């Protein structure tokens, strides 16, 4: 056996990626790296390539992930560009997406929001975010760059939203780092006369030297009132994804300011576990995995089951075509997941919880780890009835060997959480 390379290249072969040509992409990578005769590692020992069942970015198929860095809409022709881009960033590092920029000018401050979910980053939102930070730091403009959760329009990423201190927000789709200064500084003036004059002269010189006739503002701007955008966004009603594209996924303070953990507080203070189960049953809430099993009935059966030790397991594994809602929820709303798990634990009488997240979702794993570390034990104290402790448990990443059609049942998930393969059990229905 040859040792694996320094970097792992994961090529998604899920249905969406397969249909879009992931096989051709993998062949192009192998040719580019000189992998012959069935080898999975290049002669230099730099890269090892593997097939994976799903990377959860079906909208951007075909998708390739290198050491947790995701690239979307990869074609055979783009393979040299993708490899070169990864090696460049591996050598030079760079700021972590979401790192705080320099403080803005005093007074009213606007926001430049950009989504940094997996699909966003795969389309280059991380580079746009870095470019915004550089522009704001260099000009002292009265704005801050803000990482936000899933923006809900993967096909328009990188999506940048300008939120002035006063006035309506504006959206700019498919942004590029090269156009950031033009868009940002058109809405937020540089601080100081010299900076403003310098920026104006630079803009004039760019137009003269490049014969620029294309306006980045017009090219990237989209209006929520436009027909296609309105048709997509208009019918949507955000429940689990409330505040989509507005809040920082791992800012606990912001989550608390948006009524975070208030629902859990109500559960603990306003009734018994049986009361909560009754309310869930009355709501008609069902599971999201496909079978639509009534949530209240499941909680009721778990609470009634024999045994002192009970657990709540968050199943973050999936792989069906287009089924990346678990990944998106975990990346964008980690505190909400924790709050829901704590409420479920109160209802069923569990004192411990586990997160089962597939290894192909590195961003979801990282954000859930941070949220679990940051989320305080409920400030509510121990409830007067029931038996709840803060559900603060580490999670073990799944290896992706169990697809969601297999892992939806509770038995295979529990098996996989104990470091064995998530193989379904055969049951007889009468």
C-alpha positions, 0 to 999 in steps of 0.5 A, a space after each residue: 500500500 502506498 501512503 496517501 498524499 498530503 492533500 485529499 481530493 474528493 470528487 462527488 459522484 452523487 446523482 446530480 454530479 454524475 449527470 453533470 459529468 463528475 466522471 469526466 472531471 475525475 478523469 481530468 484530475 487523474 490525467 493532470 496529476 499523472 495518476 496512471 494504471 488505477 493509481 489514486 495518488 500522484 507520483 509526488 505524493 501530493 494528492 490522493 483522489 477519492 470518490 464520495 457519495 455526496 458533498 451536499 452542494 447539488 445546485 453547483 454540480 459537479 463539485 470537488 472538495 480538496 481538504 475541506 475547500 469546496 469548488 462548484 461547477 467544476 468542468 474538465 477544462 477548469 481542473 488546472 485552475 482549481 488545483 492551482 487555486 488550491 495550491 496558491 491558498 495552501 501556500 499563502 494562507 489568508 484570513 479566515 472567512 468571517 474574520 473581523 475587519 478594521 473598525 469603521 468610522 464613528 457614527 452610523 454604520 452600514 453593513 455589507 453582508 455576504 453568505 458564506 455557506 458551502 455553496 457560497 464558498 464553492 462559488 467564490 464568496 470567500 474571496 469576495 468577502 476578503 476583498 470587501 474587508 480589504 476595501 473597507 480597511 483601506 478606505 475607512 468607509 462607515 460599514 462593516 463586512 458581515 458573514 451571514 447564513 445561507 442566502 437562499 439563492 445558490 444560483 446567484 452566488 456570490 451574493 452581496 447585500 448592501 445595507 446602508 445605515 439608512 435607506 433600503 438594502 440592495 442586492 448584487 449577484 454573482 459578484 467578483 473580487 475585482 468589482 467589489 471596490 466599485 460596488 462598495 464605495 459607491 454606497 459607502 464613501 471613503 473616510 477623509 478628503 484625500 481618500 475620496 479624491 484618490 478613489 475618484 482619480 483611480 476610477 477615472 484612470 481605470 476607465 481611460 486605461 481599460 476603455 471600461 464601458 461596462 458598469 459593475 453596478 448595473 451588471 451585478 444588481 438584482 431587484 427582488 421586485 424583478 419577475 424571476 426573483 420575485 417568483 422565486 422568493 415571493 412564495 417562500 415562508 421562512 420558518 426553520 430558516 427564519 432570518 435567512 441571509 441576515 444573521 451570523 451563524 456563530 454569533 451567539 449574541 445575535 441569536 439571543 437578540 433575535 429571540 434565541 432560546 426563548 422557545 426553550 425557555 417557554 418549554 421549561 417554564 410553562 409546563 410538563 414534558 407531557 404538555 410539550 408533547 401534546 402541543 407538538 402532536 396538536 401542531 401536526 409537526 412531522 419528520 423531514 426525512 421523507 417518511 413524515 413520521 409524526 414528531 409528537 408520536 415519536 417523542 411520546 413513545 421515547 418518553 414511555 420507553 423503558 430504561 433510565 438513560 435516553 439520548 437525542 441524536 441529531 442525524 446530519 447525514 444525507 445524500 439523496 439528490 438535492 437533499 442538502 437541507 441538513 447541511 444547510 441548517 447545521 451550517 446556518 442555524 447551529 444554535 437553533 438546532 441545539 435549542 430544538 435538541 434541548 427541547 426534545 430532550 426535555 420532552 423525552 427525558 433525555 440527558 445527553 445528545 449527540 450530533 452525527 454529521 457526515 465528514 463531507 460537511 466540514 463547514 457544518 462540523 466546524 460551526 456545530 463544534 463552535 456552537 456547542 462550545 459557545 452555547 451556554 447551559 440554559 440560563 434558565 437553570 434546572 426546570 421544576 419538572 422533568 430532567 434536563 441538563 445542557 445538551 453539550 456533547 461532542 459529535 463524531 463525524 460520519 464517514 459517508 458510508 451510509 446514505 440517507 435512505 439508509 441512515 434515516 432510521 434511528 438504528 443505523 444512525 446509532 450504530 454509526 455513532 458507535 464507530 460501526 458502519 451504519 447498516 440498516 436492520 431488517 424488520 418484518 412488518 405485519 
